[in-house]
Amino acid sequence: MPPKAGKKKGKGKKKAKGKKGNAKKDDKSEMTIEDKYKQTVQEVMSLREHLAVKTEVGRRAASTCEMVKMKMRETEDKLDEERLTKRDISSDLTRQYKSMQNQLEIHIQHLEATVSQLRQELAESRSELQMVTTERNDLRKERDDMEMDFKEKISFMEQAYEGVIQDAMDLMVNKVEEHRTKWQSESNELEHRNNQILMEFGLSYSRGHHKDKAN
């Protein structure tokens, strides 16, 4: 059923008043929402700024972290390379040390063998020197004995030769004397014959006169 007119008018006024009160309340409510919106927008903008700052900081931190990671990787690579280099150096030094040690051991063995050989040669040389010294002493003794015997023989031969020479000289003197006597006799006989021959020719031979002429 449709409402009555009177009632509609009264109710309309009330409703109009109520609408005006609600409008005022809505204005206040809308302003509050707007303020809240503005506040919210400001907060959002502030949050965005903070977020942008944090994002920039995060980006920079991420960039820095990436750079740090890169540097860490480079450092790790360098460390790995250094480890490898040190390992290679250590391995090479170990190899060189073992090689030098082996060479030193070989050299020591060679020196020990040389020393042993030299000791043996020294012992043989000493033995040979002893033998040579003994032989030299024996030879010296034999030489001294031979010299003594030779001197004795020479002395004996000198004495014997002196006797022989003296006998020979005496024999020669005797023979010379005999021949001188014989020559003197023959000379006198020849002189006598010459005088006889000269006398046959009326000549004479005087030995003293001949000597004076000779002088």
C-alpha positions as CSV (number, residue, x, y, z in Angstrom):
1,M,0.0,0.0,0.0
2,P,1.3,3.5,-0.8
3,P,2.2,5.7,2.1
4,K,0.1,8.7,3.2
5,A,1.0,12.2,2.0
6,G,1.3,13.7,5.5
7,K,3.3,11.1,6.7
8,K,5.5,11.3,3.6
9,K,6.1,15.0,4.2
10,G,7.1,14.6,7.8
11,K,9.2,11.8,7.1
12,G,10.8,13.7,4.2
13,K,11.8,16.6,6.4
14,K,13.3,14.3,8.9
15,K,15.0,12.5,6.2
16,A,16.3,15.8,4.7
17,K,17.7,16.8,8.0
18,G,19.1,13.4,8.5
19,K,20.7,13.6,5.0
20,K,22.2,17.0,5.9
21,G,23.7,15.5,9.1
22,N,24.9,12.5,7.2
23,A,26.5,14.8,4.6
24,K,28.3,16.6,7.2
25,K,29.4,13.4,8.8
26,D,30.4,12.1,5.3
27,D,32.4,15.2,4.6
28,K,34.2,14.7,7.8
29,S,34.6,11.0,7.1
30,E,35.8,11.7,3.5
31,M,38.3,14.3,4.8
32,T,39.6,11.8,7.2
33,I,39.9,9.2,4.5
34,E,41.6,11.7,2.3
35,D,44.0,12.6,5.0
36,K,44.5,9.0,5.6
37,Y,45.0,8.5,1.9
38,K,47.4,11.4,1.8
39,Q,49.1,10.0,4.8
40,T,49.1,6.6,3.3
41,V,50.5,8.0,0.0
42,Q,53.1,9.9,2.0
43,E,53.9,6.7,3.9
44,V,54.0,4.7,0.7
45,M,56.2,7.3,-0.9
46,S,58.4,7.3,2.1
47,L,58.4,3.6,2.1
48,R,59.2,3.6,-1.6
49,E,62.0,6.1,-0.9
50,H,63.2,3.9,1.9
51,L,62.7,0.9,-0.3
52,A,64.6,2.6,-3.1
53,V,67.4,3.5,-0.7
54,K,67.4,0.0,0.7
55,T,67.3,-1.3,-2.8
56,E,70.2,0.9,-3.8
57,V,72.0,-0.1,-0.7
58,G,71.1,-3.7,-1.4
59,R,72.2,-3.3,-5.0
60,R,75.4,-1.7,-3.9
61,A,75.8,-4.3,-1.2
62,A,75.1,-7.0,-3.8
63,S,77.6,-5.4,-6.2
64,T,80.1,-5.1,-3.4
65,C,79.3,-8.7,-2.4
66,E,79.8,-9.8,-6.0
67,M,83.0,-7.8,-6.2
68,V,84.1,-9.4,-2.9
69,K,83.1,-12.8,-4.3
70,M,85.0,-12.1,-7.4
71,K,88.0,-11.0,-5.4
72,M,87.6,-14.0,-3.2
73,R,87.4,-16.2,-6.3
74,E,90.5,-14.4,-7.7
75,T,92.2,-14.8,-4.4
76,E,91.2,-18.5,-4.2
77,D,92.5,-18.9,-7.8
78,K,95.7,-17.2,-6.8
79,L,95.9,-19.3,-3.7
80,D,95.2,-22.4,-5.8
81,E,97.8,-21.3,-8.3
82,E,100.3,-20.6,-5.5
83,R,99.5,-23.9,-3.9
84,L,100.1,-25.6,-7.3
85,T,103.3,-23.5,-7.8
86,K,104.4,-24.3,-4.2
87,R,103.6,-28.0,-4.8
88,D,105.5,-28.0,-8.0
89,I,108.4,-26.1,-6.4
90,S,108.3,-28.5,-3.4
91,S,108.1,-31.5,-5.8
92,D,111.0,-30.1,-7.9
93,L,113.0,-29.3,-4.7
94,T,112.3,-32.8,-3.4
95,R,113.3,-34.3,-6.7
96,Q,116.5,-32.2,-6.8
97,Y,117.2,-33.1,-3.2
98,K,116.8,-36.8,-3.9
99,S,118.9,-36.4,-7.0
100,M,121.6,-34.5,-5.1
101,Q,121.4,-37.0,-2.3
102,N,121.8,-39.9,-4.7
103,Q,124.7,-38.1,-6.4
104,L,126.2,-37.4,-3.0
105,E,125.8,-41.1,-2.0
106,I,127.4,-42.2,-5.3
107,H,130.2,-39.7,-4.8
108,I,130.8,-40.9,-1.2
109,Q,130.8,-44.5,-2.4
110,H,133.3,-43.5,-5.1
111,L,135.5,-41.7,-2.5
112,E,135.3,-44.6,-0.1
113,A,136.3,-47.0,-2.9
114,T,139.1,-44.6,-3.9
115,V,140.3,-44.3,-0.3
116,S,140.2,-48.1,0.1
117,Q,142.2,-48.5,-3.1
118,L,144.7,-45.9,-2.0
119,R,145.1,-47.5,1.3
120,Q,145.7,-50.8,-0.4
121,E,148.2,-49.2,-2.8
122,L,149.8,-47.5,0.2
123,A,150.2,-50.8,2.0
124,E,151.6,-52.4,-1.1
125,S,153.9,-49.4,-1.6
126,R,155.1,-49.7,2.0
127,S,155.7,-53.4,1.5
128,E,157.6,-52.7,-1.8
129,L,159.5,-49.9,-0.1
130,Q,160.5,-52.3,2.7
131,M,161.6,-54.8,0.2
132,V,163.5,-52.2,-1.8
133,T,165.1,-50.9,1.4
134,T,166.1,-54.4,2.3
135,E,167.5,-55.1,-1.2
136,R,169.3,-51.7,-1.1
137,N,170.9,-52.5,2.2
138,D,171.8,-56.0,1.0
139,L,173.3,-54.4,-2.2
140,R,175.2,-51.9,-0.1
141,K,176.6,-54.6,2.1
142,E,177.4,-56.7,-1.0
143,R,179.0,-53.7,-2.6
144,D,181.0,-52.9,0.6
145,D,182.1,-56.5,0.8
146,M,183.1,-56.5,-2.9
147,E,184.9,-53.2,-2.4
148,M,186.7,-54.6,0.5
149,D,187.6,-57.7,-1.3
150,F,188.6,-55.7,-4.4
151,K,190.8,-53.5,-2.3
152,E,192.4,-56.5,-0.7
153,K,193.0,-58.0,-4.1
154,I,194.3,-54.8,-5.5
155,S,196.6,-54.5,-2.5
156,F,197.8,-58.0,-3.0
157,M,198.2,-57.5,-6.8
158,E,200.1,-54.3,-6.2
159,Q,202.4,-56.0,-3.8
160,A,202.8,-58.9,-6.3
161,Y,203.3,-56.5,-9.2
162,E,205.8,-54.5,-7.2
163,G,207.8,-57.7,-6.7
164,V,207.4,-58.7,-10.4
165,I,208.4,-55.2,-11.6
166,Q,211.3,-55.1,-9.2
167,D,212.4,-58.6,-10.5
168,A,211.9,-57.4,-14.0
169,M,213.9,-54.2,-13.4
170,D,216.6,-56.2,-11.8
171,L,216.6,-58.6,-14.7
172,M,216.7,-55.7,-17.2
173,V,219.5,-54.1,-15.3
174,N,221.5,-57.3,-15.3
175,K,220.8,-57.8,-19.0
176,V,221.8,-54.2,-19.7
177,E,224.9,-54.7,-17.7
178,E,225.7,-57.9,-19.6
179,H,225.1,-56.2,-22.9
180,R,227.1,-53.2,-21.8
181,T,230.0,-55.4,-20.9
182,K,229.6,-57.3,-24.2
183,W,229.3,-54.0,-26.1
184,Q,232.4,-52.7,-24.4
185,S,234.3,-55.8,-25.2
186,E,233.2,-55.7,-28.8
187,S,234.0,-52.0,-29.0
188,N,237.5,-52.6,-27.6
189,E,238.0,-55.4,-30.0
190,L,236.8,-53.3,-32.9
191,E,239.0,-50.5,-31.8
192,H,242.0,-52.8,-31.7
193,R,241.2,-54.0,-35.2
194,N,240.9,-50.5,-36.5
195,N,244.3,-49.6,-34.9
196,Q,245.9,-52.5,-36.6
197,I,244.5,-51.6,-39.9
198,L,245.6,-48.0,-39.5
199,M,249.1,-49.1,-38.4
200,E,249.3,-51.1,-41.6
201,F,248.8,-47.9,-43.5
202,G,251.2,-46.0,-41.3
203,L,248.5,-44.2,-39.3
204,S,247.7,-44.3,-35.7
205,Y,244.3,-43.9,-33.8
206,S,244.4,-42.3,-30.4
207,R,241.2,-42.4,-28.4
208,G,242.2,-39.3,-26.3
209,H,243.2,-37.4,-29.4
210,H,239.9,-38.3,-31.0
211,K,238.1,-37.2,-27.9
212,D,239.9,-33.8,-27.9
213,K,238.9,-33.3,-31.5
214,A,235.5,-34.2,-30.6
215,N,235.5,-31.7,-27.8
